[in-house]
Amino acid sequence: MSIDERSTLVFATGIGRIKEEKPKAERPQGDGVVRIQLKRMGGGKMLSVVTGVPLDEEPLKDLARALKQKCGVGGSVKDFNIEIQGDKRNILKAELEKKGYSVKLSGG
């Protein structure tokens, strides 16, 4: 493997900083069932993780925003998973079923 194959161009005189195009992340294919699991974090904190929602990135962020508002807590979207702070599995299950998803509680 030569040095040309391992290196990338970062800056060129006259052009300036060169940014590489990052590959767009693809949504993993699921089985059509939305799963909600409880994840235990450090310090005794809990996290409710919603996986398997068949939405692309922007609609998924909108759904996460609505779920966070309904639960009254914070959270985020990471790797096409919605993370909601606290043990809010029952609230999340009810809301997702209202929106027409098939929901299962999984894990601990």
Phi, psi and chi 1 to 4 in degrees:
 res  aa     phi    psi   chi1   chi2   chi3   chi4
   1 MET       -  120.9 -170.9 -178.8  -90.3      -
   2 SER   -84.8  168.8   69.9      -      -      -
   3 ILE   -66.4  -29.2 -165.7  159.6      -      -
   4 ASP   -66.6  -31.7  -68.7  -27.3      -      -
   5 GLU   -75.1  -27.0  -66.7  172.2   -3.4      -
   6 ARG   -93.8  -16.5  -69.5 -178.1  -78.5  149.9
   7 SER   -98.3  156.4   66.3      -      -      -
   8 THR  -128.0  148.3   57.4      -      -      -
   9 LEU   -79.2  126.8 -172.7   60.8      -      -
  10 VAL  -109.7  -36.2  178.0      -      -      -
  11 PHE  -145.6  140.1 -172.8   85.9      -      -
  12 ALA  -134.0  135.9      -      -      -      -
  13 THR   -62.9  135.0  -53.9      -      -      -
  14 GLY    91.1  -30.6      -      -      -      -
  15 ILE   -99.7  -43.2  -60.9  174.1      -      -
  16 GLY   100.5 -156.6      -      -      -      -
  17 ARG   -67.8  136.4 -176.6  167.0  -59.9  -82.2
  18 ILE  -109.3  122.9  -62.3  172.7      -      -
  19 LYS  -103.9  132.9  -64.9 -176.5  178.4  180.0
  20 GLU   -80.6  145.4  -83.0 -170.4   35.7      -
  21 GLU   -77.1  122.6  -68.6  -70.7  -34.9      -
  22 LYS   -82.7  140.4  -66.7 -175.9  179.0  179.2
  23 PRO   -66.7  138.4   20.8  -28.3      -      -
  24 LYS   -73.0  132.5 -170.6  171.4 -179.4  178.0
  25 ALA   -69.2  140.0      -      -      -      -
  26 GLU  -104.2  143.1  -67.6 -175.2   20.7      -
  27 ARG   -70.3  129.8  178.5  174.2   50.0   93.1
  28 PRO   -67.6  143.8   18.9  -25.2      -      -
  29 GLN   -78.2  132.2  -65.0  -63.8  -35.7      -
  30 GLY  -114.2 -171.5      -      -      -      -
  31 ASP  -101.9   10.5   57.0   -4.9      -      -
  32 GLY    90.6    1.2      -      -      -      -
  33 VAL  -110.7  128.8  177.4      -      -      -
  34 VAL   -87.2  127.8  176.3      -      -      -
  35 ARG  -112.8  139.7  -70.9 -178.5  170.5   78.2
  36 ILE  -119.8  122.2  -55.7  171.5      -      -
  37 GLN  -127.3  157.6   58.8 -176.5  -23.5      -
  38 LEU  -101.4  126.9 -173.0   64.8      -      -
  39 LYS  -116.5  129.2 -170.9  174.9 -179.4 -178.2
  40 ARG   -92.7  125.1  -63.5 -177.8 -169.9  -84.5
  41 MET  -100.9  177.1  -54.2  -58.0  -72.9      -
  42 GLY   -67.7  153.5      -      -      -      -
  43 GLY    76.3   17.7      -      -      -      -
  44 GLY    78.4   12.9      -      -      -      -
  45 LYS   -85.9  151.7  -63.6 -179.0 -178.8  178.6
  46 MET  -118.1  156.2  -54.4  -87.0 -152.8      -
  47 LEU  -143.2  126.8 -167.5   65.8      -      -
  48 SER   -94.1  123.6  -61.6      -      -      -
  49 VAL  -113.5  123.4 -178.0      -      -      -
  50 VAL  -102.9  118.5 -179.5      -      -      -
  51 THR  -121.9  157.4   59.1      -      -      -
  52 GLY    84.8   15.6      -      -      -      -
  53 VAL   -76.5  122.8 -179.1      -      -      -
  54 PRO   -81.7   61.6   30.5  -34.9      -      -
  55 LEU  -129.1  154.1  -65.3  175.6      -      -
  56 ASP   -78.9 -177.3  -71.4  -33.2      -      -
  57 GLU   -61.6  -50.9 -161.1  166.5  -14.3      -
  58 GLU   -68.0  -48.1  -71.1  -56.4  -44.5      -
  59 PRO   -61.6  -30.5  -19.1   27.7      -      -
  60 LEU   -67.1  -39.4 -170.5   65.8      -      -
  61 LYS   -66.0  -37.2  -73.1 -178.5 -179.7  178.9
  62 ASP   -65.7  -41.5  -66.3  -22.4      -      -
  63 LEU   -63.6  -42.3  176.7   63.0      -      -
  64 ALA   -62.3  -39.9      -      -      -      -
  65 ARG   -62.2  -43.2 -175.7  178.0  -57.1  115.5
  66 ALA   -65.9  -40.2      -      -      -      -
  67 LEU   -67.6  -38.8  -67.7  174.0      -      -
  68 LYS   -64.6  -39.2  -71.5 -172.1  -64.2 -175.0
  69 GLN   -67.1  -39.7  -72.9  176.0  -10.2      -
  70 LYS   -65.4  -38.9 -175.2   66.5  177.4  177.9
  71 CYS   -82.3  -20.7  -66.0      -      -      -
  72 GLY    74.6   28.8      -      -      -      -
  73 VAL  -134.6  178.2  -64.3      -      -      -
  74 GLY   -92.2  178.8      -      -      -      -
  75 GLY   168.6 -172.9      -      -      -      -
  76 SER  -158.7  174.5   64.3      -      -      -
  77 VAL  -116.6  121.4  176.0      -      -      -
  78 LYS  -134.8  126.4  -67.8 -177.1 -177.3  172.5
  79 ASP    52.9   45.0  -61.1  -32.2      -      -
  80 PHE    61.9   23.0  -67.0   94.5      -      -
  81 ASN  -116.7  140.2  -64.7  -28.0      -      -
  82 ILE   -96.5  124.1  -59.4  173.3      -      -
  83 GLU  -110.1  122.7  -62.4  179.5  -11.9      -
  84 ILE  -118.2  131.7  -56.7  -69.9      -      -
  85 GLN   -70.1  135.9  -65.6  174.1   -5.2      -
  86 GLY    91.8  172.0      -      -      -      -
  87 ASP   -89.0   87.2 -175.5    5.1      -      -
  88 LYS  -116.6   29.9  -54.7  -69.1 -176.0 -175.9
  89 ARG   -60.5  -41.3  -68.7  179.0  -66.3  173.9
  90 ASN   -67.6  -41.2  -65.2  -30.4      -      -
  91 ILE   -64.8  -44.0  -61.7  170.2      -      -
  92 LEU   -63.5  -41.1  -67.0  171.3      -      -
  93 LYS   -62.6  -44.7 -177.1  177.4 -179.2 -171.7
  94 ALA   -63.1  -43.3      -      -      -      -
  95 GLU   -67.3  -42.5  -78.7  -58.7  -53.8      -
  96 LEU   -69.0  -33.8  -70.6  168.9      -      -
  97 GLU   -68.5  -33.8  -75.0  175.6  -17.1      -
  98 LYS   -62.7  -31.9  -78.6 -177.3 -167.9  174.8
  99 LYS   -84.9    0.1  -65.6 -175.1 -176.6  -70.5
 100 GLY    96.6   12.2      -      -      -      -
 101 TYR   -90.8  149.8  -65.6  106.2      -      -
 102 SER   -86.8  119.3  172.7      -      -      -
 103 VAL  -120.9  139.1 -177.8      -      -      -
 104 LYS  -130.8  143.0  -74.8 -173.9  179.8  178.9
 105 LEU   -87.9  130.8  -62.4  178.6      -      -
 106 SER  -132.3  162.7   67.9      -      -      -
 107 GLY    74.1 -162.7      -      -      -      -
 108 GLY   -83.9      -      -      -      -      -
